[in-house]
């Protein structure tokens, strides 16, 4: 079992926990994730490793309380234990010296983008970060991004902080200004990642996204996380989670993400009656 050694509230329903997992901490690389299970009756859910500290033997996870399991996870306190933490899983990010890199995080996806942005900076790239949220109170990890970014842009849907609008507006402005952009990396809601792909595709800018389909065993056996990339079936858990954004069938991804909405609603209602 893995103890929660530190817990922080980043924003409404967004929490960060530091978990004792020394073996995972020693091996984790940017872009990888873990599968956790809270108890014997709990479901298995994937969470991106936001940070790893081999010296302390801990990994850091950021999550949004959106379903039954994440709400239960959010209710745990420092000292509580998780039944299972399996990882590191997935292929790590391809970190190279690309040149000018734009990293785009939408909502909770910003936590997934941060370790990749940090690694790109350490590799000698010029890092431009675009962080988006619905409103000012939901902007997370701004100070962390500011420390590792050469340029940082904040956007909010309602204009309460930073620039009003979407992350793609800033991205399009950067491209339209004539600046050379060599690489774009984006994580967030599927509709946001699709918009980023549509923004960069006409300019043939290499663009990578980290996908978040339904996932169960994370070994490629269950097929729950299958996605279509370049007309071929891929499994996000073992072939990804990162893929060429211009090759991803986002329409199919969005359909698959909605398969179990009714079951999730029922699970939440059952939990509220407990």
C-alpha positions as semicolon CSV with decimal commas, in nm:
position;residue;x (nm);y (nm);z (nm)
1;X;0,000;0,000;0,000
2;X;0,116;0,352;-0,078
3;X;0,079;0,636;0,171
4;X;-0,025;0,989;0,084
5;X;0,252;1,198;0,239
6;X;0,128;1,542;0,129
7;X;-0,196;1,686;-0,002
8;X;-0,259;2,029;-0,151
9;X;-0,573;2,195;-0,287
10;X;-0,480;2,374;-0,611
11;X;-0,827;2,498;-0,704
12;X;-1,192;2,404;-0,668
13;X;-1,206;2,024;-0,701
14;X;-0,843;2,011;-0,822
15;X;-0,606;1,845;-0,577
16;X;-0,243;1,741;-0,570
17;X;-0,111;1,448;-0,369
18;X;0,242;1,329;-0,307
19;X;0,247;0,951;-0,278
20;X;0,512;0,721;-0,136
21;X;0,622;0,506;-0,433
22;X;1,002;0,473;-0,433
23;X;1,038;0,221;-0,716
24;X;0,816;0,423;-0,948
25;X;0,990;0,747;-0,851
26;X;1,327;0,602;-0,955
27;X;1,208;0,503;-1,301
28;X;0,939;0,757;-1,397
29;X;0,999;0,976;-1,703
30;X;0,799;1,273;-1,838
31;X;0,480;1,167;-2,013
32;X;0,427;0,846;-1,818
33;X;0,140;0,762;-1,585
34;X;0,029;0,528;-1,309
35;X;-0,285;0,326;-1,250
36;X;-0,420;0,356;-0,898
37;X;-0,684;0,171;-0,701
38;X;-0,803;0,308;-0,369
39;X;-0,953;-0,007;-0,222
40;X;-1,059;-0,361;-0,308
41;X;-1,395;-0,246;-0,444
42;X;-1,252;0,050;-0,635
43;X;-1,203;0,097;-1,005
44;X;-0,861;0,141;-1,162
45;X;-0,794;0,492;-1,290
46;X;-0,494;0,638;-1,477
47;X;-0,320;0,953;-1,351
48;X;-0,025;1,126;-1,513
49;X;0,290;1,148;-1,303
50;X;0,323;1,523;-1,255
51;X;0,654;1,494;-1,076
52;X;0,884;1,232;-0,927
53;X;1,145;1,267;-0,654
54;X;1,379;0,966;-0,646
55;X;1,556;1,095;-0,333
56;X;1,232;1,120;-0,134
57;X;1,084;0,816;-0,306
58;X;0,762;0,996;-0,395
59;X;0,555;1,074;-0,701
60;X;0,315;1,366;-0,740
61;X;-0,032;1,329;-0,891
62;X;-0,282;1,602;-0,980
63;X;-0,647;1,517;-1,037
64;X;-0,991;1,670;-1,081
65;X;-1,278;1,544;-0,869
66;X;-1,518;1,459;-1,147
67;X;-1,637;1,102;-1,086
68;X;-1,697;0,861;-0,800
69;X;-1,337;0,744;-0,771
70;X;-1,169;1,084;-0,801
71;X;-1,411;1,225;-0,544
72;X;-1,321;0,942;-0,307
73;X;-0,953;1,005;-0,376
74;X;-1,002;1,372;-0,298
75;X;-1,157;1,287;0,038
76;X;-0,843;1,106;0,157
77;X;-0,605;1,281;0,394
78;X;-0,231;1,279;0,450
79;X;-0,139;0,945;0,605
80;X;-0,416;0,755;0,426
81;X;-0,307;0,477;0,191
82;X;-0,388;0,369;-0,163
83;X;-0,427;-0,003;-0,221
84;X;-0,245;-0,012;-0,556
85;X;-0,018;0,220;-0,749
86;X;0,114;0,055;-1,066
87;X;0,369;0,217;-1,293
88;X;0,539;0,389;-1,451
89;X;0,324;0,303;-1,753
90;X;0,310;0,424;-2,111
91;X;0,582;0,542;-2,342
92;X;0,776;0,844;-2,212
93;X;0,777;1,170;-2,405
94;X;1,030;1,208;-2,685
95;X;1,244;1,488;-2,549
96;X;1,487;1,637;-2,799
97;X;1,635;1,974;-2,879
98;X;1,366;2,085;-3,124
99;X;1,418;2,461;-3,101
100;X;1,113;2,675;-3,024
101;X;0,854;2,465;-2,843
102;X;0,499;2,563;-2,750
103;X;0,336;2,361;-2,472
104;X;-0,039;2,399;-2,430
105;X;-0,232;2,295;-2,120
106;X;-0,607;2,313;-2,086
107;X;-0,766;2,278;-1,742
108;X;-0,629;1,980;-1,551
109;X;-0,418;1,903;-1,859
110;X;-0,178;2,174;-1,746
111;X;-0,052;1,936;-1,478
112;X;0,030;1,678;-1,747
113;X;0,208;1,937;-1,961
114;X;0,434;2,070;-1,684
115;X;0,683;1,779;-1,659
116;X;0,721;1,773;-2,038
117;X;0,772;2,151;-2,048
118;X;1,039;2,119;-1,780
119;X;1,217;1,840;-1,968
120;X;1,206;2,036;-2,295
121;X;1,363;2,334;-2,119
122;X;1,635;2,117;-1,965
123;X;1,711;1,981;-2,314
124;X;1,793;2,333;-2,431
125;X;1,469;2,431;-2,602
126;X;1,303;2,774;-2,599
127;X;0,977;2,701;-2,417
128;X;0,657;2,900;-2,467
129;X;0,378;2,789;-2,233
130;X;0,008;2,855;-2,288
131;X;-0,211;2,766;-1,989
132;X;-0,588;2,786;-2,018
133;X;-0,879;2,755;-1,775
134;X;-1,247;2,841;-1,763
135;X;-1,196;3,114;-1,503
136;X;-0,924;3,271;-1,287
137;X;-0,989;3,048;-0,986
138;X;-0,918;2,736;-1,196
139;X;-0,576;2,843;-1,324
140;X;-0,324;2,601;-1,173
141;X;0,054;2,572;-1,143
142;X;0,117;2,921;-1,278
143;X;0,428;2,976;-1,066
144;X;0,571;2,641;-1,175
145;X;0,522;2,727;-1,541
146;X;0,670;3,073;-1,491
147;X;0,990;2,925;-1,350
148;X;1,059;2,701;-1,650
149;X;0,909;2,902;-1,938
150;X;1,078;3,159;-2,158
151;X;0,731;3,299;-2,225
152;X;0,405;3,230;-2,044
153;X;0,053;3,312;-2,161
154;X;-0,257;3,261;-1,946
155;X;-0,604;3,245;-2,099
156;X;-0,946;3,220;-1,936
157;X;-1,274;3,156;-2,112
158;X;-1,447;3,438;-1,922
159;X;-1,159;3,686;-1,926
160;X;-1,124;3,703;-1,547
161;X;-0,748;3,652;-1,574
162;X;-0,490;3,676;-1,847
163;X;-0,626;3,692;-2,198
164;X;-0,993;3,627;-2,263
165;X;-1,052;3,336;-2,498
166;X;-0,905;2,999;-2,577
167;X;-0,549;2,869;-2,583
168;X;-0,571;2,825;-2,959
169;X;-0,619;3,200;-3,004
170;X;-0,275;3,265;-2,853
171;X;-0,126;2,977;-3,050
172;X;-0,270;3,112;-3,375
173;X;-0,138;3,460;-3,296
174;X;0,212;3,321;-3,239
175;X;0,199;3,139;-3,572
176;X;0,051;3,437;-3,758
177;X;0,324;3,666;-3,625
178;X;0,573;3,476;-3,834
179;X;0,766;3,329;-3,545
180;X;0,928;2,996;-3,615
181;X;0,770;2,721;-3,407
182;X;0,932;2,380;-3,427
183;X;0,722;2,169;-3,192
184;X;0,386;2,186;-3,016
185;X;0,277;1,967;-2,726
186;X;-0,080;1,980;-2,592
187;X;-0,283;1,813;-2,320
188;X;-0,639;1,893;-2,220
189;X;-0,997;1,811;-2,314
190;X;-1,024;1,625;-2,645
191;X;-1,201;1,919;-2,809
192;X;-0,912;2,146;-2,711
193;X;-0,649;1,906;-2,844
194;X;-0,844;1,874;-3,169
195;X;-0,851;2,254;-3,199
196;X;-0,475;2,270;-3,143
197;X;-0,421;2,007;-3,413
198;X;-0,642;2,200;-3,654
199;X;-0,445;2,517;-3,579
200;X;-0,102;2,370;-3,650
201;X;-0,191;2,132;-3,934
202;X;-0,200;2,396;-4,213
203;X;0,150;2,503;-4,112
204;X;0,294;2,148;-4,088
205;X;0,415;2,209;-3,731
206;X;0,493;1,886;-3,553
207;X;0,224;1,849;-3,287
208;X;0,194;1,583;-3,017
209;X;-0,099;1,522;-2,783
210;X;-0,141;1,298;-2,480
211;X;-0,472;1,114;-2,503
212;X;-0,703;1,029;-2,217
213;X;-0,944;0,756;-2,331
214;X;-1,118;0,513;-2,096
215;X;-0,853;0,281;-1,953
216;X;-0,883;-0,033;-1,742
217;X;-0,585;-0,269;-1,722
218;X;-0,317;-0,051;-1,890
219;X;-0,152;-0,357;-2,045
220;X;-0,314;-0,350;-2,389
221;X;-0,531;-0,654;-2,309
222;X;-0,874;-0,504;-2,238
223;X;-0,893;-0,277;-2,542
224;X;-1,076;-0,007;-2,348
225;X;-0,827;0,263;-2,442
226;X;-0,817;0,195;-2,814
227;X;-0,791;0,498;-3,037
228;X;-0,749;0,544;-3,411
229;X;-0,428;0,707;-3,526
230;X;-0,339;0,732;-3,892
231;X;-0,623;0,495;-3,977
232;X;-0,485;0,223;-3,748
233;X;-0,602;0,104;-3,408
234;X;-0,366;0,192;-3,126
235;X;-0,385;0,139;-2,750
236;X;-0,312;0,450;-2,548
237;X;-0,175;0,252;-2,254
238;X;0,106;0,075;-2,442
239;X;0,137;0,259;-2,775
240;X;0,094;0,601;-2,617
241;X;-0,040;0,796;-2,442
242;X;0,127;1,044;-2,679
243;X;0,049;1,048;-3,051
244;X;0,087;1,264;-3,359
245;X;-0,204;1,506;-3,321
246;X;-0,253;1,535;-3,695
247;X;-0,318;1,160;-3,720
248;X;-0,563;1,119;-3,432
249;X;-0,932;1,057;-3,505
250;X;-1,068;1,295;-3,243
251;X;-1,432;1,241;-3,342
252;X;-1,401;0,872;-3,255
253;X;-1,218;0,956;-2,933
254;X;-1,498;1,188;-2,824
255;X;-1,761;0,923;-2,895
256;X;-1,574;0,661;-2,693
257;X;-1,530;0,898;-2,400
258;X;-1,908;0,933;-2,374
259;X;-1,985;0,558;-2,367
260;X;-2,025;0,526;-1,990
261;X;-2,167;0,863;-1,890
262;X;-2,489;0,707;-1,762
263;X;-2,301;0,450;-1,554
264;X;-2,081;0,724;-1,411
265;X;-2,388;0,929;-1,321
266;X;-2,545;0,631;-1,145
267;X;-2,223;0,562;-0,952
268;X;-2,212;0,924;-0,834
269;X;-2,575;0,912;-0,723
270;X;-2,516;0,587;-0,536
271;X;-2,215;0,740;-0,358
272;X;-2,414;1,046;-0,255
273;X;-2,669;0,819;-0,084
274;X;-2,403;0,645;0,123
